[in-house]
Amino acid sequence: MILAVGSLAAMGTALGALLGIASRYLAVEENPIELELAALLPGSQCGQCGYVGCAQAAKALAAHEAPVTLCPPGGKAVAEALAKKLGVTADLSEHEEHVPSIAYIDESLCLGCLRCAQECSVDAIVGAAKQMHTVIAEACHGCGKCEPVCNTMAITLKPIPKTVATWYWPKPGGSVH
């Protein structure tokens, strides 16, 4: 018994040391600007910018391969923050500001084809095959990828309703005297 415990402890120590050495020699250096840019992006991984996720978009921004206006959900504020971080000017003349929206499914039109649920990257659409679907509003980030795949046009994007949970005090517009 003591021999078995001792041999397992020795193997664990040797393998732990081997993993520690390997982590130092095989470490991948990350670009710190990429991490800072990824922190500025919403992190919803919606793919509206044309990249798989926010980390890939940050990598393209750091390499100056993408414009700072690439993130539709982030809007004007994110574009300005990215431009400031990169030290470039952002051309926001053609940028449309969108109000925060969520998907809404008209349940009387839903056939239960599951196309929208398969397209949703955050699993905000729930339902079973050949049954009606619905959207979990707290999980939906309003990317709109589910809207074009719906055959019956049952999905629409609607502005987030003003409730006690979603209403925020507006920022002061003028100077304080």
C-alpha positions as CSV (number, residue, x, y, z in Angstrom):
1,M,0.0,0.0,0.0
2,I,2.8,2.4,1.0
3,L,4.7,1.5,-2.2
4,A,1.6,2.3,-4.4
5,V,1.0,5.6,-2.7
6,G,4.7,6.5,-2.9
7,S,4.9,5.6,-6.6
8,L,1.8,7.6,-7.4
9,A,3.2,10.6,-5.5
10,A,6.5,10.4,-7.4
11,M,4.7,10.1,-10.7
12,G,2.5,13.1,-9.9
13,T,5.6,15.2,-8.8
14,A,7.5,14.2,-12.0
15,L,4.6,14.9,-14.3
16,G,3.8,18.2,-12.5
17,A,7.4,19.4,-12.9
18,L,7.4,18.3,-16.6
19,L,4.2,20.4,-17.2
20,G,5.7,23.4,-15.4
21,I,8.8,23.3,-17.6
22,A,6.7,22.8,-20.7
23,S,4.5,25.8,-19.9
24,R,7.6,28.0,-19.8
25,Y,9.1,26.8,-23.0
26,L,5.9,26.5,-25.0
27,A,4.2,29.7,-23.8
28,V,2.7,31.8,-26.6
29,E,3.3,35.5,-26.4
30,E,0.2,37.6,-26.8
31,N,0.1,41.1,-28.1
32,P,-1.0,43.4,-25.3
33,I,-2.8,45.8,-27.6
34,E,-5.0,42.9,-28.9
35,L,-6.1,42.2,-25.3
36,E,-6.9,45.9,-24.7
37,L,-8.9,46.1,-27.9
38,A,-10.8,42.9,-27.1
39,A,-11.7,44.4,-23.8
40,L,-13.2,47.4,-25.5
41,L,-15.4,45.3,-27.8
42,P,-18.7,44.0,-26.5
43,G,-17.7,40.4,-26.3
44,S,-20.9,39.0,-27.6
45,Q,-19.2,37.0,-30.4
46,C,-22.1,37.8,-32.8
47,G,-20.0,37.8,-36.0
48,Q,-21.6,41.0,-37.4
49,C,-18.2,42.5,-38.1
50,G,-17.2,39.6,-40.4
51,Y,-14.9,37.9,-37.9
52,V,-15.6,34.8,-35.9
53,G,-15.5,36.6,-32.6
54,C,-14.3,39.7,-30.8
55,A,-10.7,38.3,-30.3
56,Q,-10.3,37.9,-34.1
57,A,-11.7,41.3,-34.7
58,A,-9.2,42.8,-32.1
59,K,-6.4,41.0,-33.8
60,A,-7.4,42.5,-37.2
61,L,-7.7,45.9,-35.6
62,A,-4.3,45.7,-34.0
63,A,-2.8,44.8,-37.4
64,H,-4.7,47.7,-39.0
65,E,-6.5,45.3,-41.3
66,A,-10.0,46.4,-40.2
67,P,-11.7,49.8,-39.7
68,V,-12.5,50.9,-36.2
69,T,-16.2,51.1,-37.2
70,L,-16.4,47.3,-37.7
71,C,-18.6,46.6,-34.6
72,P,-22.3,47.3,-35.3
73,P,-23.5,46.3,-31.8
74,G,-20.9,48.5,-30.1
75,G,-22.0,51.6,-32.0
76,K,-20.4,55.0,-32.1
77,A,-19.0,54.8,-28.5
78,V,-17.0,51.6,-29.2
79,A,-15.7,53.0,-32.5
80,E,-14.5,56.2,-30.8
81,A,-12.9,54.2,-28.0
82,L,-11.1,52.0,-30.5
83,A,-9.9,55.0,-32.5
84,K,-8.6,56.6,-29.4
85,K,-6.8,53.5,-28.3
86,L,-5.2,53.0,-31.8
87,G,-4.4,56.7,-32.2
88,V,-6.4,57.0,-35.5
89,T,-9.3,59.1,-36.5
90,A,-12.7,57.4,-37.0
91,D,-14.9,58.5,-39.9
92,L,-18.3,58.2,-38.4
93,S,-20.1,60.2,-41.1
94,E,-21.8,57.1,-42.6
95,H,-22.2,55.3,-39.3
96,E,-25.8,54.6,-38.3
97,E,-26.5,54.5,-34.6
98,H,-28.9,51.7,-33.7
99,V,-30.9,51.5,-30.6
100,P,-30.4,48.3,-28.5
101,S,-32.7,45.6,-29.9
102,I,-33.8,42.1,-29.2
103,A,-35.3,39.5,-31.4
104,Y,-39.0,38.9,-31.1
105,I,-40.8,35.8,-32.5
106,D,-44.4,36.0,-33.5
107,E,-45.5,32.7,-32.2
108,S,-48.5,32.4,-34.4
109,L,-46.2,32.4,-37.5
110,C,-43.5,30.1,-36.1
111,L,-43.4,26.6,-37.7
112,G,-40.6,25.2,-35.4
113,C,-38.1,24.6,-38.2
114,L,-35.1,25.3,-35.8
115,R,-33.2,27.4,-38.3
116,C,-33.2,30.4,-36.0
117,A,-32.1,28.4,-33.0
118,Q,-29.2,26.9,-34.9
119,E,-28.2,30.4,-36.1
120,C,-28.2,32.0,-32.6
121,S,-24.7,32.2,-31.2
122,V,-25.8,32.8,-27.5
123,D,-28.7,30.2,-27.4
124,A,-31.3,32.8,-26.7
125,I,-33.9,31.0,-28.8
126,V,-35.5,28.0,-27.2
127,G,-38.1,25.6,-28.6
128,A,-38.4,22.1,-30.0
129,A,-38.7,20.8,-33.5
130,K,-42.1,21.5,-35.0
131,Q,-43.0,23.4,-31.9
132,M,-43.1,27.2,-31.5
133,H,-40.0,29.0,-30.4
134,T,-39.4,32.0,-28.1
135,V,-36.6,34.3,-27.3
136,I,-35.0,34.6,-23.9
137,A,-34.7,38.4,-23.8
138,E,-32.0,38.5,-21.1
139,A,-29.7,36.3,-23.3
140,C,-30.4,38.0,-26.7
141,H,-27.9,40.6,-27.8
142,G,-29.8,41.7,-30.9
143,C,-27.3,40.6,-33.5
144,G,-30.1,39.9,-36.0
145,K,-28.6,36.7,-37.5
146,C,-31.8,34.8,-36.8
147,E,-34.0,37.3,-38.8
148,P,-33.0,36.4,-42.4
149,V,-33.1,32.6,-41.9
150,C,-36.7,32.6,-40.8
151,N,-38.9,31.3,-43.7
152,T,-42.1,32.7,-42.3
153,M,-40.8,36.1,-41.4
154,A,-41.9,35.4,-37.8
155,I,-38.7,37.1,-36.3
156,T,-38.3,40.8,-36.0
157,L,-35.9,43.0,-34.1
158,K,-37.6,45.3,-31.7
159,P,-36.1,48.0,-29.5
160,I,-35.6,46.9,-25.9
161,P,-38.7,48.2,-23.9
162,K,-38.1,50.8,-21.2
163,T,-38.7,49.1,-17.9
164,V,-37.3,49.7,-14.4
165,A,-34.5,47.1,-15.2
166,T,-33.5,48.6,-18.5
167,W,-33.9,52.4,-18.0
168,Y,-30.9,54.4,-17.3
169,W,-30.6,58.0,-16.2
170,P,-29.5,60.1,-19.2
171,K,-26.1,61.8,-19.0
172,P,-26.3,65.6,-18.4
173,G,-26.1,67.5,-21.7
174,G,-25.2,71.0,-20.6
175,S,-22.6,72.5,-18.3
176,V,-23.3,72.7,-14.6
177,H,-23.4,76.2,-13.1
